[in-house]
């Protein structure tokens, strides 16, 4: 059985980016602005993170 612990959204409004992270267990929300340069690097960051956490799965997708 899966249990959702956190939910995250990256929201863009009028050219400004905001990361919204909900801690589902504690029922809290954290909001922080994110620079566009970080948003642009997000796909690369996620790819690197995925390959470090599960290298075999990352290789099999290609």
N, C-alpha and C positions, 0 to 999 in steps of 0.2 A: 504494500500500500504506500502510495506517495503522499507526502505531506508538504504543502507549499509553505516555505519559510519566509521568502522575500519575493516581492514583485517590484520590477523596475520599469520605468518609462522615461524615454528621452523626448522632451516636448520642445517644439520650436514655435515661437510666437514673435512675429515682427522681427525676424532675423536673430533673435536671442534664444539660446538653448538652455534648458533647465533639466536636470536629472532629478527624478522623483523616485525615491526608494521607500517602499512600504515594508515594515517588519510585521508580517502577518501574525506571528506568535504574540508579540507584545502590543500589537495594535498601535504602532507609532509610524510616523511618516517623517522622512528627512528630505529636504529640498535644497539643492545647491546649483548655482549657475555653472555652466560648462562652456569654455571657450570653443569657438568654431574649429580651431586647430585640433583640439582633442576629439571633437565629433568626427572630423575628417579621418583621424587615425583609428577610430573605434573598430572598423572591420579588421584592420591589421592586428590590433591588440587582441581581439577575440580569437583570431586565427592562431596567433602565437600562444596564447593561454591554452587553447584547446590542444595544440600539438604537445605542449609541455605536460598537460594533465593526462592525456591519453594518446601517446604517439602512434600506436598501431591503428587506432580509429582514424586519426587525421590522415595517415598515409593511404588508408583504404578508400577514402572518399575521392581520391584523384585518380 
